Amino acid sequence: MFLSVVIHIPVLERDILPELDNVLLSHDDRSRIIPSEHHQRVMDEYYARGAVLVDGFVAGFWYVQRHDDGATLLIEPFEPLSK
């Protein structure tokens, strides 16, 4: 499920991590940033997907959908996000 969202709250660059971000790849104990129940969804041995952080933990993925008149940031949360 993808949500096309307009974000009305401040979103800092640190809240959206790009694919293969060092924050995800460099942690020896990734449970400090990736909840164990979502670890396999976020990364495998050599790859980490673009991730959205909520309260310092990976809470979903993001994608950019390009179209003729611009682009839309799509957020795929693991669970419903509160406002």
Secondary structure, DSSP 4 states (H G I P E B T S, - for coil): --EE----S---GGGEEPTT-HHHHH-SSGGGTS-GGGHHHHB-SS-B--EEEETTEEEEEEEEEEETTEEEEEEEESSPPP-
